[in-house]
Structures are given as C-alpha cells and as structure tokens.
C-alpha cells in the first residue's frame, strides 16, 4: 500500500488521523510485526521524518498535532522531543506530549514521564503511566519510588490498569503506616478501581480499624466499590 497524503494534510486533522492509526494498530495486534507494517507505510514516504521535524515547529498548533500523531504511531524516536515538549509554554502542546508519551510507551517513555513528574498533574501522569509502563516498569517504580508523588502516581496507575496482580502489594501499602498518607489513600483508591475479591477483607479491616480519618474514609469507599463490583459480576 502507498499513502498518498502529505504531512501537512495529516497535521491539519490530527484527531481523526490519530484515531484511524490507532484503530489500524489495534487490528494489527500487539506484536512488533503488525506495528511495523503500519509504521513502515509512513516511513517509506518520508512522513515519519516530517512529523518528527514538526515537533520543533514554531507553530504550537503544529507541535501539538505532531505530538498527537507521533504518539498514535508509537514512534520511539519521538520520545526525546516529546520529553522537551512536556515543558512547552503552550498548555495544549504539553497535554499532547504527555498523552503521546503514554501512547508510545516503553522504558524510555516511562523515564521521560517520571523525570517530568513535578511538572505534570497527578491525574494526567497516572493515566499516561498506566498505558506507557510494562509490568516490570510498574514493579520497579513501586519498589523504589523516587518521591512521594512518584509513589502516588504509580499506585494510581495500577488501579487504572485494573492490575489484579498488584492487589497484595497495594493492600500492604494501604495498611503500612510507614508510607505517607497520600500514598496509602491512593492505594485504597486503586484497590477500589481494581474491584477484586481478594481486596475485600483487607479493605474492610482497614475501614474498621484505621485511626487516620482520611485513610479510613478512602478504605471505606474502596471497600464499598469492591463489594459493588463483586455483586455486579454475580448478577
């Protein structure tokens, strides 16, 4: 197949183009071969290079559009420029860069996101990390978080991923008073999002016995959410 379009045409309609690329990649599957077949169409016509060059355009709309498309194509070579765009003066460019890093994924993208953690709102960083990180990345970040915010974001990413394998460590964090309160609260929220049966008893105990009011409230809400999730599955 041949792409009979220009980079300018792609950049003029970033949302529908990105959606079409994402749909094509989903159809191609998770393997590298399927992804290569899609991205190679763009490389053969030089569109990939033009999109990468557009990341440093003087026009913020062009930078944001290029970031959106590089993310949709999951171009690992765009990570270095996307990391710079996280600090862009234009908020739309920053948002597009953060989202793109999440879409590109991989260790380098995760490192770029976490290196900019202080500049990214918690909810946006957690969403991006949830899609960018592998299981090994999440495990490493949970084991040795670089800051309290990094720990909160990693824990929330587990919930957004509905990662049932993290239920036991999340319960450990929620119960362990050596962790900062925001991290424990985030662990409770994540357990609620995952909604797994093994979390029910631990959250119930925490809701009943935890002396800290904020953690107690978070555990209570998470426990209710888990019970609702279980009840829904049983219907």
ABEGO torsion letter per residue (X at the ends): XBBBBBAAAAAABAAAAAAAAAAAAAAAEABAAAAAAAAAAAAAAGAAAAAAAAAABABAAAAAAAAAAAAAAGBAAAAAAAAAAAABABAAAAAAAAAAAAAAEEAAAAAAAAAAAAABBAAAAAAAAAAABBAAAAAAAAABBABAAAAAAAAAAAAAAGBAAAAAAAAAAAABAABBAAAAAAAAAAAAAAGBAAAAAAAAAAAAABABAAAAAAAAAAAAAAAAAAAAAAX
